């Protein structure tokens, strides 16, 4: 069990943790949430031992191995497969020793301290080492690497793909406590879906920082909330956490109001009688009561992020049409062909497809950054396009303030209008005059959106707009897009954003674009079926070595899953039976309370029945809540 006990940690003069405590049972999957800047990444570093608290302790047991994703991108001549295999030093050493075989055995016979070959293979069996290469390849395959790319040198990949290799290494080691900080930031939607499935089956303890609401609903069994330097653990996913926290805040607000009324009443007595000799003692007594009264903190709403997208001028439809268009960077080798598309101002479109299939190329075509190689592209003459590219934040000038950034783009614009525009994206006076280099990642993302929206575009092209936005900012973006009166075409790995913001899905794969008929649940099934077919095809995807052993392992996994589900089903059934009995008893009391003769008696029977009804109502509510929680846990486990 991971025990965080009364920790305090300061950065400069700022207190990040102030007596924070929490306990995470073994095998739990926990989502760590909290506003940006509260210290989520710092807490992961404290848990991993990379940093130490100023006070308090973090205990995860002497034998527990804590694993994280390397912060630096792996590089060099090793392939992704070799890098992942090397991420577990003990396993790599044992595999090397097993390959030498006879030489190691001979060295052991000469009196060296090497274990004999039998011990090596026994330990390899414990670590599932004989299937290590197949397991590493399957993880890499899930994160987007194919049979060819897993053998290429790391130096041939971009930084984002090398970070996928680092993530694969952390997953491969299967640590007792796995710590992940925004693991989907470098992933496309397809790899994110695979990772979600993988983590929902993770057999050990998982603590994950994510701003993806869908991720936090489908993976964690609990939410650890960091706020005000304290930690609070809630059972269930993110939506359940939000409801529980809202109820807690409502109760606290009511208690705060009640206490304030009590304080006013006591203070009124003191003010009235403190100088009257006959009442002085009572007044002093009430003053002491005020001093001893533990103050209840008022609930104050944190600053909420907002986006207020400008209203564009309405253009007659269509604003863009593509007819049999081909596009690419080499006229002889187009990336996409046979593109046919009509875009109107009320369109909401998401582009689906794995990285490298041409989604960004299509956005560049629509933004006029690429010209068609062939075919016809027509656009409205007055069309303004706002294009949020993945490197949009890198184009901001760190030495400028947000106001200066807009002034550089529009030297003749009135400063007050620029400031008003920045205010639409959550930049009040102070933030508008802060150097861009000092802004957080989320603030830079909002500024980049403000820049592309300055000319009130009729079409927004958004390529991974949520990478640096927290949950509140993502929700604000969803609400802003809902109110926006122009067209939206987006690429995102955030399923919640896609599900709530678009009504048309286009699939970019196989060198063209087609309409995908279905929703995101259908697309998930489509991907799973594609992966199954690819894995079954010889020579494709992950190596199929030890296939028979894989089947046995799968059968054992399913048997283990059934065994784990049995107590959950039993608990849910028991609670349901208890709830039925309580409800039946409550119905019997209602029958008695409906008898007119009851109200002509001495009143004692009525009082007893009323009290019993009240007690039963509380018991029913408590049991129903426990039953719903058990059902939710069971359903989540059955989906794994």
C-alpha positions in Angstrom: 0.0 0.0 0.0 1.2 3.5 -0.9 1.0 5.7 2.3 1.4 9.5 2.1 1.5 10.8 5.6 1.3 14.4 6.6 3.7 15.6 3.9 4.8 19.3 3.6 6.7 20.6 0.6 7.7 24.1 -0.4 9.0 25.5 -3.6 10.7 28.9 -2.8 8.3 30.6 -0.6 5.2 28.8 -1.9 3.7 25.8 0.0 2.6 23.1 -2.4 1.7 20.5 0.2 0.6 21.4 3.7 0.1 18.3 5.8 -1.2 16.2 2.9 -2.1 12.6 3.5 -3.6 9.7 1.5 -3.5 6.0 1.2 -3.7 4.1 -2.1 -4.3 0.3 -1.7 -2.3 -2.1 -3.8 -3.8 -2.7 -7.3 -5.8 0.5 -7.4 -5.8 2.6 -10.5 -5.9 6.3 -9.4 -6.4 9.4 -11.4 -4.5 12.4 -9.8 -6.4 15.6 -10.6 -6.2 19.2 -9.5 -5.9 22.7 -11.0 -2.8 23.5 -13.0 0.2 24.5 -10.9 -1.0 22.8 -7.7 1.8 20.3 -7.7 0.6 17.1 -9.4 3.9 16.5 -11.2 5.8 17.3 -8.0 3.8 14.7 -6.1 4.7 12.0 -8.7 8.4 13.0 -8.2 8.0 12.7 -4.4 6.4 9.3 -4.7 9.1 8.1 -7.1 11.8 9.2 -4.6 13.3 11.7 -7.1 12.5 14.4 -4.5 12.0 14.3 -0.7 9.3 16.1 1.3 10.3 18.8 3.8 8.2 17.0 6.4 6.1 13.8 6.6 6.7 10.6 4.8 5.9 8.6 1.7 6.0 4.8 2.2 5.4 2.3 -0.6 7.1 -0.7 1.0 10.8 -1.8 0.7 10.1 -4.3 -2.1 7.8 -2.1 -4.2 9.3 -1.0 -7.5 8.1 2.5 -8.6 8.3 3.1 -12.4 8.0 6.3 -14.3 8.5 7.4 -17.9 12.0 8.8 -18.6 11.8 12.6 -18.9 14.5 12.7 -21.6 13.8 11.4 -25.1 15.8 8.1 -25.7 18.2 8.5 -28.7 21.0 6.7 -30.4 21.5 3.7 -32.8 19.4 1.2 -30.8 16.0 0.3 -32.3 12.8 0.9 -30.4 12.5 -2.8 -29.7 16.1 -3.0 -28.4 15.5 0.1 -26.2 12.3 -1.3 -24.6 14.0 -4.7 -23.9 16.9 -2.8 -22.3 14.6 -0.8 -20.1 14.5 -3.8 -17.6 18.2 -4.2 -16.6 17.7 -7.6 -14.8 15.7 -9.1 -17.7 18.3 -7.8 -20.2 21.1 -9.3 -18.2 19.3 -12.7 -17.8 18.5 -12.8 -21.5 22.2 -12.2 -22.4 23.3 -14.8 -19.9 20.8 -17.3 -21.4 22.0 -16.7 -24.9 25.6 -17.4 -23.8 24.3 -20.6 -22.2 27.2 -23.0 -22.3 29.8 -20.4 -21.7 28.0 -19.2 -18.5 27.6 -22.9 -17.4 31.3 -23.5 -18.0 32.2 -20.4 -16.0 30.0 -21.6 -13.1 31.8 -25.0 -13.1 35.1 -23.2 -12.8 34.1 -21.7 -9.5 32.8 -18.3 -10.7 29.8 -16.8 -8.9 27.5 -17.0 -11.9 24.3 -18.9 -11.4 23.9 -22.1 -13.5 21.8 -22.1 -16.6 18.9 -23.7 -14.8 18.7 -20.9 -12.3 18.8 -18.4 -15.1 16.0 -20.0 -17.0 14.0 -20.3 -13.7 14.3 -16.6 -13.1 13.5 -15.8 -16.7 10.3 -17.9 -16.3 9.4 -15.9 -13.2 9.8 -12.7 -15.2 8.0 -14.0 -18.3 11.4 -13.4 -20.0 11.0 -16.0 -22.7 8.2 -13.9 -24.2 9.9 -10.6 -23.6 10.5 -9.8 -27.2 6.9 -10.6 -28.2 5.5 -8.6 -25.3 7.8 -5.5 -26.1 6.8 -5.7 -29.7 3.1 -5.8 -28.9 3.4 -2.7 -26.7 5.3 -0.8 -29.4 2.7 -2.0 -31.9 -0.1 -0.7 -29.7 1.6 2.7 -29.5 1.8 3.0 -33.3 5.0 1.2 -34.4 4.8 -1.4 -37.1 7.0 -4.4 -37.8 9.4 -2.3 -39.9 9.7 0.8 -37.6 10.4 -1.2 -34.4 13.8 -2.1 -35.9 14.8 1.4 -37.2 17.4 3.4 -35.1 15.9 5.8 -32.6 17.8 8.7 -34.2 15.5 8.4 -37.3 12.4 9.3 -35.2 11.0 12.6 -34.1 10.9 13.6 -30.5 7.2 12.7 -30.1 7.9 9.1 -31.4 10.9 8.7 -29.2 8.7 9.6 -26.2 6.4 6.8 -27.2 9.4 4.5 -26.9 10.0 5.9 -23.4 6.4 5.2 -22.5 6.7 1.7 -23.9 9.7 1.0 -21.7 7.8 2.0 -18.6 4.8 -0.2 -19.5 7.1 -3.1 -20.4 8.7 -3.2 -16.9 5.3 -3.5 -15.2 6.4 -1.8 -12.0 4.5 -2.4 -8.7 3.6 1.3 -8.8 3.4 2.9 -12.2 3.4 6.7 -12.4 2.3 8.4 -15.6 2.1 12.1 -16.3 0.0 13.1 -19.2 0.9 9.9 -21.2 -1.3 10.7 -24.2 0.3 14.1 -25.0 2.5 12.5 -27.7 -0.1 10.0 -28.9 -2.7 10.1 -31.7 -6.3 9.0 -31.0 -5.6 5.4 -32.1 -2.6 5.0 -29.8 -4.6 6.7 -27.0 -7.4 4.2 -27.3 -4.9 1.3 -27.2 -3.2 2.8 -24.1 -6.6 3.2 -22.4 -7.4 -0.5 -22.9 -3.9 -1.5 -21.7 -4.1 0.6 -18.5 -7.6 -0.4 -17.7 -6.2 -4.0 -17.3 -3.0 -3.0 -15.5 -2.6 -5.6 -12.7 -0.7 -3.4 -10.3 -1.0 0.1 -8.8 -1.3 2.9 -11.3 -1.3 6.7 -10.6 -2.0 8.7 -13.7 -2.1 12.5 -14.2 -4.4 13.3 -17.1 -6.6 16.1 -18.3 -8.6 13.7 -20.6 -12.0 13.3 -19.0 -12.7 10.1 -20.9 -9.4 8.6 -19.7 -10.2 9.6 -16.1 -13.7 8.0 -16.4 -12.7 4.7 -18.0 -9.4 3.8 -16.3 -9.2 4.8 -12.6 -11.0 3.0 -9.8 -10.4 6.2 -7.6 -9.7 9.9 -8.0 -7.0 11.6 -5.8 -7.8 15.3 -5.7 -5.1 17.8 -5.0 -6.3 21.2 -3.9 -5.1 23.8 -1.4 -2.1 21.7 -0.5 -4.3 18.7 0.7 -5.2 15.3 -0.8 -8.6 13.7 -0.9 -9.4 10.3 -2.3 -12.7 9.7 -4.0 -14.0 6.3 -5.2 -15.0 5.9 -8.9 -14.1 7.8 -12.0 -14.0 11.6 -12.7 -17.7 12.2 -13.2 -18.5 10.5 -9.9 -15.7 12.6 -8.3 -17.2 15.8 -9.6 -20.7 14.9 -8.2 -19.3 13.9 -4.8 -17.2 17.1 -4.6 -20.1 19.3 -5.6 -22.2 17.7 -2.9 -19.4 18.2 -0.4 -19.0 21.8 -1.3 -22.8 22.3 -1.0 -22.7 20.8 2.5 -19.7 23.0 3.5 -21.4 26.1 2.2 -24.5 25.3 4.3 -22.4 24.7 7.4 -20.4 27.9 6.8 -23.6 29.9 6.5 -25.0 28.3 9.7 -21.8 29.0 11.6 -21.7 32.6 10.5 -25.3 33.0 11.7 -24.2 31.5 15.1 -21.3 33.8 15.3 -23.4 36.8 14.6 -25.9 35.8 17.2 -23.2 35.2 19.9 -21.4 38.5 18.9 -24.7 40.3 19.2 -25.2 39.1 22.8 -21.6 40.0 23.7 -21.9 43.5 22.2 -25.2 44.0 24.1 -24.2 42.8 27.6 -20.4 42.8 27.9 -20.5 46.1 30.0 -23.4 45.1 32.2 -22.3 43.7 35.5 -25.1 41.3 35.8 -24.4 39.8 32.3 -20.6 40.2 32.2 -19.8 36.6 33.1 -22.2 35.3 30.4 -20.7 37.7 27.9 -17.1 36.5 28.7 -18.3 32.9 28.4 -19.6 33.6 24.9 -16.4 35.4 23.9 -14.5 32.2 24.8 -17.0 30.2 22.8 -16.3 32.3 19.8 -12.6 31.9 20.2 -12.8 28.1 20.5 -15.2 27.8 17.5 -13.3 26.0 14.7 -13.8 28.2 11.6 -15.4 26.5 8.6 -13.8 27.7 5.4 -16.1 29.3 2.9 -16.2 27.6 -0.5 -14.9 30.0 -3.1 -15.0 29.3 -6.8 -11.6 29.1 -8.3 -10.9 31.3 -11.3 -12.6 29.6 -14.2 -11.1 29.6 -17.7 -13.3 30.9 -20.4 -13.2 31.0 -24.2 -15.4 33.5 -26.0 -14.9 32.8 -29.7 -15.7 35.9 -31.9 -18.8 35.9 -34.1 -17.8 35.5 -37.7 -19.6 37.2 -40.7 -22.0 34.7 -42.2 -21.0 33.4 -45.7 -23.3 31.6 -48.1 -22.7 27.8 -48.3 -20.5 26.1 -49.2 -17.4 27.9 -47.9 -15.0 25.2 -49.3 -15.4 22.4 -51.8 -13.0 19.7 -52.9 -13.5 17.8 -56.1 -11.3 14.8 -56.8 -8.3 16.6 -55.2 -4.8 15.2 -54.8 -2.3 16.8 -52.4 1.2 16.2 -51.1 4.7 17.6 -51.0 6.0 15.8 -54.1 3.9 16.1 -57.3 4.9 12.6 -58.3 3.9 11.1 -54.9 0.7 12.6 -53.5 -0.1 11.7 -49.9 -3.9 11.9 -50.4 -5.9 11.4 -53.5 -9.6 11.4 -54.5 -10.6 13.9 -51.9 -14.2 15.1 -52.1 -15.6 17.3 -49.5 -18.1 20.1 -48.9 -17.8 22.4 -45.9 -20.6 24.7 -44.7 -20.5 27.1 -41.8 -22.5 24.9 -39.6 -20.3 21.8 -40.0 -18.6 20.1 -37.1 -16.1 17.5 -38.4 -13.4 15.3 -36.8 -10.6 13.7 -38.8 -9.8 10.2 -37.7 -6.9 8.0 -38.6 -3.5 7.0 -37.3 -0.5 9.4 -37.4 1.2 9.5 -40.7 -2.0 8.9 -42.7 -2.3 12.6 -43.8 -4.6 14.4 -41.4 -2.2 17.3 -40.9 -1.6 17.4 -44.7 -5.4 17.7 -45.2 -5.6 20.6 -42.7 -2.7 22.4 -44.5 -4.6 22.0 -47.8 -7.8 23.5 -46.3 -5.8 26.3 -44.7 -4.2 27.2 -48.0 -0.7 26.3 -46.8 -0.6 23.5 -49.4 -1.9 23.8 -53.0 -3.7 20.9 -54.8 -1.6 18.7 -57.1 -4.7 18.0 -59.1 -8.5 18.3 -58.9 -10.5 21.4 -58.0 -10.6 23.3 -54.7 -13.0 26.2 -54.4 -13.3 28.5 -51.4 -15.4 31.5 -50.6 -13.7 34.8 -51.6 -14.2 36.3 -48.1 -13.3 33.2 -46.2 -11.1 33.7 -43.1 -9.5 30.5 -41.7 -8.0 30.1 -38.2 -5.5 27.3 -38.2 -4.2 26.0 -34.8 -1.3 23.8 -35.8 0.5 21.4 -33.4 3.5 23.8 -33.4 1.4 26.9 -33.0 2.7 27.6 -29.5 6.3 27.4 -30.7 5.6 30.4 -33.0 4.8 32.6 -30.1 7.7 35.0 -29.1 8.7 34.4 -25.5 10.1 37.9 -24.9 6.8 39.6 -25.8 3.6 39.9 -23.7 0.3 38.7 -25.1 -0.7 42.3 -26.0 2.7 42.8 -27.8 2.2 39.6 -29.7 -1.1 40.8 -31.1 0.4 44.3 -31.8 3.2 42.7 -33.8 0.5 41.1 -36.0 -1.7 44.2 -36.2 0.5 47.3 -35.7 -2.4 49.7 -36.5 -4.9 48.1 -34.2 -6.2 50.0 -31.2 -4.6 48.5 -28.0 -7.9 48.6 -26.1 -9.5 46.3 -28.8 -6.6 43.9 -28.6 -6.9 43.8 -24.8 -10.7 43.2 -25.1 -10.0 40.3 -27.5 -7.5 38.8 -25.1 -10.1 39.0 -22.4 -12.3 36.7 -24.4 -9.6 34.0 -23.9 -9.1 34.5 -20.2 -6.3 37.1 -20.2 -7.2 39.9 -17.8 -5.0 43.0 -17.4 -2.2 41.3 -15.4 -1.9 38.2 -17.6 -2.1 40.3 -20.8 1.1 42.1 -19.6 3.0 39.0 -18.6 5.9 37.8 -20.7 4.9 34.8 -22.8 7.9 32.8 -21.6 6.4 33.0 -18.1 3.0 31.7 -19.1 2.0 28.1 -18.4 1.5 25.6 -21.2 -2.3 26.0 -21.0 -2.0 29.8 -21.1 0.2 29.7 -24.2 -2.3 27.4 -25.9 -5.1 29.8 -25.1 -3.0 32.7 -26.4 -2.3 30.8 -29.6 -6.1 30.3 -30.0 -6.6 34.0 -29.4 -4.1 34.8 -32.2 -5.8 32.6 -34.8 -9.2 34.0 -33.9 -8.3 37.6 -34.1 -9.7 38.0 -37.6 -13.0 36.3 -36.7 -12.6 33.2 -38.9 -15.5 31.4 -40.5 -13.5 28.1 -40.4 -11.5 26.8 -37.4 -8.9 24.1 -38.2 -7.7 22.6 -34.9 -4.9 20.1 -34.8 -4.6 18.7 -31.2 -5.8 21.9 -29.5 -6.1 20.4 -26.0 -2.6 19.1 -25.5 -1.7 21.7 -22.8 -5.2 22.4 -21.5 -6.5 21.2 -18.2 -9.9 19.7 -17.7 -11.6 23.0 -16.9 -10.0 24.7 -20.0 -11.1 21.7 -22.2 -14.6 22.0 -21.0 -14.5 25.8 -21.6 -13.3 25.1 -25.2 -16.1 22.6 -25.7 -18.7 25.2 -24.6 -17.1 27.8 -26.8 -17.2 25.6 -29.9 -20.8 24.8 -29.2 -21.6 28.6 -29.3 -19.3 29.3 -32.2 -21.2 30.1 -35.4 -18.5 29.0 -37.9 -17.3 25.6 -39.1 -14.9 23.4 -37.1 -12.6 20.7 -38.4 -10.5 19.1 -35.7 -7.9 16.4 -35.1 -7.7 15.3 -31.5 -6.8 12.3 -29.2 -9.4 13.6 -26.7 -12.5 11.4 -27.3 -14.6 13.5 -25.0 -13.9 16.6 -27.1 -14.8 14.7 -30.3 -17.9 13.2 -28.8 -19.3 16.5 -27.6 -18.1 18.8 -30.4 -18.6 17.1 -33.8 -21.4 15.6 -35.8 -19.5 14.2 -38.7 -16.5 11.8 -38.7 -14.1 11.5 -41.7 -11.6 8.7 -41.8 -8.2 9.5 -43.3 -6.4 6.3 -44.3 -5.2 4.3 -47.3 -4.2 7.5 -49.1 -7.7 9.0 -49.2 -10.6 10.3 -47.0 -14.0 8.6 -46.5 -17.0 9.2 -44.4 -17.1 7.1 -41.2 -20.6 6.0 -40.5 -21.0 5.6 -36.8 -19.9 7.2 -33.5 -16.7 7.0 -31.5 -17.8 3.7 -29.9 -18.1 2.3 -33.4 -14.7 3.6 -34.3 -13.2 2.0 -31.2 -14.6 -1.3 -32.3 -13.4 -0.7 -35.9 -9.8 -0.2 -34.5 -10.0 -3.3 -32.3 -11.1 -5.4 -35.3 -8.3 -4.0 -37.5 -5.8 -4.8 -34.8 -7.1 -8.3 -34.4 -6.9 -9.0 -38.1 -3.4 -7.5 -38.3 -2.2 -9.6 -35.4 -3.6 -12.8 -36.9 -1.9 -12.2 -40.3 1.5 -13.9 -40.4 4.5 -11.5 -40.6 2.5 -8.4 -39.5 2.4 -6.5 -36.3 3.9 -8.0 -33.2 5.9 -11.3 -33.5 3.7 -14.4 -32.9 6.4 -16.5 -31.2 5.1 -18.9 -28.6 1.6 -18.6 -29.9 0.4 -21.6 -27.9 1.9 -20.1 -24.8 0.0 -16.9 -25.6 -3.3 -18.7 -25.8 -2.6 -20.4 -22.4 -1.8 -17.1 -20.9 -5.0 -15.6 -22.3 -7.0 -18.5 -20.9 -5.3 -17.9 -17.5 -6.1 -14.2 -17.7 -9.8 -14.8 -18.4 -10.0 -17.4 -15.6 -8.3 -14.9 -13.2 -10.8 -12.2 -14.4 -13.8 -14.5 -13.7 -12.4 -15.3 -10.3 -11.9 -11.6 -9.5 -15.5 -10.8 -10.7 -17.1 -13.4 -8.5 -16.8 -11.5 -5.2 -17.9 -8.3 -6.9 -21.0 -10.0 -8.2 -21.7 -11.5 -4.8 -21.3 -8.1 -3.1 -23.6 -6.4 -5.6 -26.2 -9.2 -5.2 -26.1 -9.0 -1.4 -26.6 -5.3 -1.4 -29.5 -5.6 -3.9 -31.2 -8.2 -1.7 -30.7 -6.0 1.4 -32.1 -3.0 -0.5 -35.2 -5.0 -1.5 -35.8 -6.0 2.1 -35.5 -2.4 3.4 -37.8 -1.1 0.6 -40.4 -3.8 1.5 -40.2 -2.9 5.2 -40.6 0.8 4.3 -43.7 0.0 2.2 -45.3 -1.8 5.2 -44.8 1.2 7.3 -46.4 3.4 4.7 -49.5 1.2 4.8 -49.7 1.6 8.6 -49.2 5.4 8.3 -52.0 5.6 5.9 -54.5 4.1 8.4 -56.7 7.0 9.7 -57.2 5.3 13.1 -53.6 5.8 13.8 -54.1 9.5 14.2 -56.8 9.1 16.9 -54.6 7.3 19.4 -52.2 8.6 22.0 -49.5 9.6 19.5 -46.8 7.2 20.7 -47.4 4.6 18.0 -47.4 7.4 15.4 -44.1 8.8 16.7 -42.5 5.3 16.7 -43.6 4.6 13.1 -42.4 8.0 11.9 -39.0 7.5 13.5 -38.8 4.0 11.9 -39.7 5.5 8.5 -37.0 8.1 8.9 -34.4 5.5 9.9 -35.4 3.3 7.0 -35.1 6.2 4.6 -31.5 6.8 5.7 -30.7 3.0 5.5 -32.2 2.8 2.0 -30.3 5.8 0.8 -27.0 4.4 2.2 -27.6 0.9 0.8 -28.7 2.2 -2.6 -25.5 4.3 -2.8 -23.4 1.3 -1.9 -25.3 -0.9 -4.4 -24.8 1.6 -7.2 -21.1 1.9 -6.4 -20.8 -1.9 -6.4 -22.7 -2.1 -9.7 -20.4 0.6 -11.2 -17.3 -1.3 -10.1 -18.6 -4.6 -11.5 -19.6 -3.0 -14.8 -16.2 -1.4 -15.1 -14.5 -4.7 -14.3 -16.6 -6.6 -16.9 -15.5 -4.1 -19.6 -11.8 -4.9 -19.0 
